[in-house]
Amino acid sequence: MGVVHLARNEVTGDRVALKILRPQIVGDEEGRRRLAREVSSLRRVHSRWVAEIVDADPWGPVPYVVMRYVPGRSLHDEVAEEGPVRGRDLHWLARCLLDAVAAVHEGGVLHRDVKPSNVIMEGRTPVLIDFGLARVADDPRITHTGWLLGTPGYLPPEILRGDDATPASDVHSWAATVAFAATGRPPYGKGPSAAIMDRARRGEHDLAGIEPDLRRVLDAALSPDPALRPTVTELRAWLRHPGRPLPGRTAERPPPRPDVPEAAGAPRTLTILESEDATLQEPEGLDEVPAGSTAGERARRFVLAAGLATLVGVGFAAFPWSTGAVVLVLVALLRGLSLAGSVHGERRELRGARWYDGPRLVVGTPWHLVRSLPSTVVLVLWAGGLAVAAGLLCYAVAAGTTVTLLACGLTFAVMLACGPGGSRVRGPVGALLRPAARTGRRWCVALLVLAGIAAYLGVRLHGGVDWTPAGGPPLSGLG
């Protein structure tokens, strides 16, 4: 619908979000009148959970809307970085987001585009943005056959069938957004837009991993039939007293219809018009996010990762050549296996599981190991260059051989995870560390194992650096 800029109010000095609307949205007098009417309604929406409209000028040379600026990352980015939301934080997010939807409805408008990228996390509190603006763009000039406003996976089925939006439509999008926050994956999966929208029309959502009570509520709210969804009032009452049944709403739904006919005039080939940048594009990639998001678990995972990097550094100090060879082999294997796993997952997302997926993965893995070698070489050279730089700094301050090797090894390990293509190292390593960090007992055991190995290497280091299989340090024969 437009381009958003961070601006500053010259009078108050407050930062604001300035949205410049595209000409195709309000390109004529009728469109500007629609925007003026909508802004008048939106000014009645006041909630701490909503980024309210501060100012607007539908009649200026360039129409714009100014909204309260909310510092923070979108829910999509927050989940991608920190993992799914769990426990009390999840219930708090669901309640606040539902209160935001209720505030929008009480103002006499619908949001129509509730999704993770339209929820900004101000700390642990969600703030809904772009409320009502999707309705401004509901214009025959834009939503003609072949166009559709919204993001597949969060659009309710009735919109996909060409019906008008209702408050139940925002309930569906709210539930889909909460499901993403709870699991780290879109409720209707990934893949081509047509496949995602077909699952939405059939009600084939994935809520695995969500606590049973909340899962039942989200399942009811994601019903393909708007009449079977609980109302905002019912949902708010349930979220304040979790566990009690939703009146007349949580009974088992009938199986989805095998085929939902499209309404007359509904789009057949749907292209997505994203409200963030008004460009025609495929829906944003909501990649699956690994489980585990509590602060304690993240801290334990960080300590284990730091311990692993330190172990590599100690290994370099004790056995430079041997440790370097082992690390290089492991990096090549991890990156190759990560690539093979990604290709395997993408294939299954696009056309579903097949009986031969396992054998195909095994047979294709050697090829993916070879494919990953060029980028592995680039990553190793990059990390190696920085490790050499760390060694030169140690040499400049007259550090001893042991300290220099330790610094080089530690730098090499960290840069392998942070360099170009390092995500294919971090991913598999993270998959190994997450189970170990899930509980305090497992974490202590893993930490003791790392400490034991480090202690053994430290004892060996007292006897001097072991340059096996080489006879000495690099360039030692040049003197």
N, C-alpha and C positions, 0 to 999 in steps of 0.2 A: 504493500500500500504506500510505502514511502521510505525515506531515509531518515534515520534517527541520529541526532547530534547531541553531544553534551554541551550545554550552554550555561550561562550565568545571568541571573536576574540583576539588571543594572541598579534596581531600586533597593532590593533586600540583600543582594550579594549571594543569594542561595543558588546552588547548582540545580539545573532543571534538565529534563529530557525534551528536546525540540524535535518534533516529527514534521518533516516537510512532505506533504502529500503529493503523489504523482498526478500529473495532468489527467491521465485516463481515469482516475478515481473521481475527481471533481473538476472536470474540464469545461463545464458549461454552467449556465445560471441555475438550471434545475439541480445539478449535482451540488452546487454550493448551497442551495436552499436546504437540500437534504442534510448536508454537513452542519449547517446552522441549527436545524431542528434537533439533530442528534446531540450536538454539543450542549444545547440548552437542557436536554434530558440528562446528559452525563454530569453536568454541574451539580445535580442533586445527589450524586453518589458520594458519600463521605464514609470512609472506613480506614482504619489503620492498616488493613490488609489489602488495600487497593491503592494504586498510584493514581491519585485523583488528577483531574484536569485543572491546570492553573490558569491557562489563558488559551485563546484560539482566535483566529481571524479567517473565517471562511471566504471573505470577500476581498482579501488582499491580492496583489499581483501573483503571489505564491501562497496558496492557502497553507496554514500550519496549525498544529496543535501542540501546546506546551503542557507537559505532565510532570508531576513530582518525580524527581530523580531518586532512584533507590540504589545505593551502593551495594554491590555484591554480585555474585555469579548467578546465572540462571540455574534452575533446578537440574536441568540436563547436564550442565557443566559440573555442578556440585556433585551429582551422583557419579559422573564419570571420574572425578578426581578422588572422592572420598568413599565411594561405595554406596550401596543402598541404605536407606533410612530405616532404623529399627526401633522397636519398643515404644517408649513414651514419646520420643521425637517424631515417630511416624504418626501417632495419634494426634500430636500437637499440629503437625503439618496438615493432616487431613481436616482437622477442625478449623484451623485458620483459613485454609483455602476454601472450605465450604462457606465460612462466614463471609469471605470476599465475594463468592458467587451470590450469596443471599443479599448482600448489600447492593450489588449490581442489579439484581432483580427488583429489589425494593425501590430502586430509582426508576423503574419502568422500562429498562432495557435488558437485552440479552448480551452475553459476552460472545458466544459463538466460536471462540478460538482458544479455549482453555487447553493448554499443553505445557510440557516441561519448559520449553524455551520462553514461554510467556509468564513464567513464575520466577521472580527474583528472590533469592535467599538472602535476607538481611539478618545475618547470624543464623539462628535456627528457625527464624520466622519467615514464612513465605509471603510475598507481596505480589498480587496479581496486576499485570500491566496490560495495556492495549484493550481494556474493557470497552465493549460497545463499538469499537472502531470497525470491527468486521461487518457490523450491520450497515455502517455508512457505505461500505463498498458493495452492498447487495443491490446491484444496479443491473438492469437488463443489458446495458452496454458491456458489462464485464462478465456477468454470469450467464452468458449465452451458451448454447450447446457446445460442448468441448472444453468448457472452463469450469473450474470449481475452486472456491476459496477454502483454504484449510490445509491440514496436514493429515494424510492417511494414518490410521491407527488411533487418532484422537477425534476424528469426525464421527458423529453418531450415524447409525445406519439410515435413519429417516432422511438425513441430508443427502446421503449417497443415492437414495431413491428419488430425490427431487422434491421431497416434502418441505414444508416450512419448518423453521426452527421453533422450538418451544422451551420453556424452562427445563423440561426433561432432557433436552439436548445438552444443556450445560451440565446436568447431572451425569450424563454418560461421559462427557469429556473430563469432568472432575474425577470420576472413578478411574478412567484410563490413566490420568496423570498420577493419581495416588498409587495405582498398581505399578507404574514405572518407578516411582520413588521407592517402593517397598522391595522391588525385585532387581532393579537395574536393567530391565529389558522391556521393550514395548509389549503391551498385553496381546497384541495381534501379530507379534513376530516381525521379522524383517523380510526383505525381498522386494520384488517388483510392486509398484503401487497397486496394480490391479489385483494381485494376490492378497495384499493386506486389506484392501477394501472389501474383497469377497469374504474374507474371514470375519470382518466386522459385520457385514450384512447377515451372515449366518450365526453370529454370536459365538464364534470359536476363539475365545480368549484364554490365555494362559495365566493363571493366578497361583501356580505352584510356588511354595515357599513362604506364602503369606499366612500369618496366624489365622486359625480357623474362623473366629468370630468376624474379624475384618474381611476375610475372604468371602464369607457368605454375603456380607453387605455389598461388597464390590461386585460380586457376581450378579446380585439383583439389580444394582445400578447400571451394569453393562448389558442388561437385557436388550436384545434387538427390537423388542416391542416397547415403545415409550410408555404405554399404559401400565406395564408391569414394573416400571422403575419406581423406587421410593421417591417421595418428594423431598425438596430441600429441608422442609420443616421436620419431616420424619428422620432424615439423616442427621440433622443437628441434634435432635433429641437423643438419638442412639449414641452419637459420639460423646455426648455428655454423660451417658450412663451405658457404657459398652456392656454387651452381653445380653441385653434384653432384646426380644424379637421385634422386628419391624412389622407393624400391623398390616397383615394381609399381603406382604410383599416378599417374604423370604421363602415362601413355599417353592417346591421344585418347579422350575419352568418347563413347559413342554419342549420337546426337542425342536431345534430350529428347522424352519421349513427347508426342504431340499433345494428349493430355488425360489428366490424372491424376484418377481418380475419388476422391471424398472417402470417407474411412472412415465406417463407420456411427457415427452419433452426433456426427460432426464438425460444428462450427458452420457454418451457411450464411451468415448475416449476422453479420459479426464486428465487434464494438465493442472498441476498444482500452482496456485498463485500464493506464495508465502507472504504473510503480512509484514514480515520484518524488512524485506528489501524489494518487494513488488516485482520480483523476477520470476520467470517461469522456470521451474526446476523440480527435480525429484525431491521427495521429503528428506529432511535432515536426517543424518545417520545417527540413530540412537543405539549405539553399540551396547552389547551386553556387558554389564559391569560385574566384576567378581564380588561375591558376598563378603561381608565383614566390614563393619563401618564404625564400631564403637571406638571412642577415643583410646580406651585402654588397649584394645586389640591393635589399633594403628601404631600406638607407642611400642608395643611388644614386637610388632613386625619391623619397625624401624631399628630397634635395638638388635634384632637378629640380622638384619641386612648390614648394619654397621659392623657387627661381629664377624660376619662372613667376609666383608671387605678387609677387615683387620687381619683375619686369618690368612687371606691371600698375601697381604703385605708381609706378615711374619714368614710365610712360606718362601717368598722371594728373598728375604734376608737370610734364611737358612739354606735353601736349595734353589738358587736363582734359575739355572737352566731347566731343571726338572719341573719346578713349579710353573715356569713360563710355558713349557710344552703342554703340561696338563691343562692349564687355563685356556690355551689356544684351541686345543681339541674340544674342550667342553663348550667354548663359545661357538665354534663351528657347528657342533651337534645341537646345541640349544636353538640357534638361529634357524638351522635347517628343519628341526622338528616343529618349531613355532610356525614356520612358513607352511609346512605340510598340514598342520592342524588348522591354520586359517583357511587354506584352500578347501579342506575337508568340510569345515563348518559353513563356509559360504555356499558350497555345492548343496549341502543339505537344506540350507535356508531357502535356496531358490527352487528346488524341486522335491523337497521332502526326503525322508530316510529311505534307503534301499538296502536290501539284504547284502549287497556286495560292497557296501561302503567300507567295512572293516578291511577286507582283503585288498581293496583298491588303495586304501591308505597305506597299508604295509608295502605294497608293490611300488607305489609312487614316491614313498619317502626318500629313497636314494636319489631320485632325480631332483627333489626339492633341496636336498643337501648340496647337490652340485649347483643348483640355481642360486643358492644363498652365498656361495663362496666369494663372488666378486664384491658384494657389499660387505661381507665379513672382512675381507682384506682391507677395504677402505676404513672400516671401524677400527681394526687392529692398528693400522698405521696412524690413525688419528690419536687413539689412546696411547700408543707407543711414543709418539712425538711429545705428548704432554708429560709422559712419565720421564722421558729423557730431560725435558725442561726442569722437572722437579729435581732430578739428579744433579743437574748443573747448578741449581740454586743451593743444594746441599754442599756441593763442591765449593761454591763461592763463600760459604760461611765456615768452611773447613770442618764439615761434619764427618764423622767416621764412616767406614764402609758399611757397617750394620745399619746405621741410621739412614744412610743414603739409599741402600737397597730397600729398606722398609718404606721410605717415602715413595720410591719409584713403584713398588708393588702396590701400595695403597692407591696411588694416583691411577695406575693402570687399571685396577679393578673398578674404581669409581667411574672412570671415563668410558670403560666398556659398557656400563649401564646407562650412561648419560649421552654418549656420542651419537653420531648419525647412524640410525638403525639399531640403537641400543634398546628400543622398546621390545625387540624380539629376544633380548637377553633378560630384561626386567620381567617380562611376562612369565616365562617358565620359572624363573627364580622365585617370583612372587607366588606362583601356584604351589611351589614347594614350601614356602615360608608361611602361607596363610593357615594351613592346618596346624602347624607347630605353634602359631601364635594365638590360636582360637581360645585356648584355655590357659590359665596360669600354670597348671601342672605340666602340660606339654611344653610350654615355653621354657620353664625351668630345666626340663630334661634336655631340650635342644641347646639351651645356653651352656649347660654343663658339658655337652658333647663338644661344642665349639671351643670352650675353655680348655677342655682336656687335650684336644688336638693342638691348640696354640701352646699349651704348656709343654707338650712333647717337642714341638718344633723349637721352643725356647731353650729347652735342655740341650738339644742337638746344636743350637746356635752357640752355646758356650764353648764348644770344641772348635769354633771357627766356621767360616762360610764353606759349604760343600759345593764346589763348582762342577760336580759330576753332571754329565759325562765329559765335559770339557776339562782341560787341565788347569784352567785359571780364569780370571776375569776377562772380559772383552779387551782386545788389543794388547793383551799382556805380552804377546810375543814380539811386539814392535820395538821394545826397548833394547 
